[in-house]
Amino acid sequence: MPLDNPNEPHKFLAMEPGSKPCKIRLREYLGSRILHLTLGCPHNQDSPSFCPLHEVRKLEPCMWATWTQMLTDEDLEYLYAYHEICLHWQSTDSEQFHQKTV
């Protein structure tokens, strides 16, 4: 919200969901999240062989951003969703393991 006019909505919030600026911001957000995931699995900082980013993590770190920029919107959405689901299952498995051992 702009400080000079508190009643005026922020431009990002005022945009229609299908408008191009929203898609650009979503792409930037997803791209930055995927780029962060190239560092390693957020669950244990490993690079499991079943992960779609396993081979990308073998690239030189300076290539990760270039690779991420070449992805389509659909690729970014898939990788983001894949990792959200994977992290959910990893945390569920860890909780179940902890409950069994206590």
PyMOL commands that set and color helices and strands:
alter all, ss='L'
color gray80, all
select helices_A, chain A and resi 11-14+20-37+56-58+61-70+73-101
alter helices_A, ss='H'
color red, helices_A
deselect
rebuild
show_as cartoon
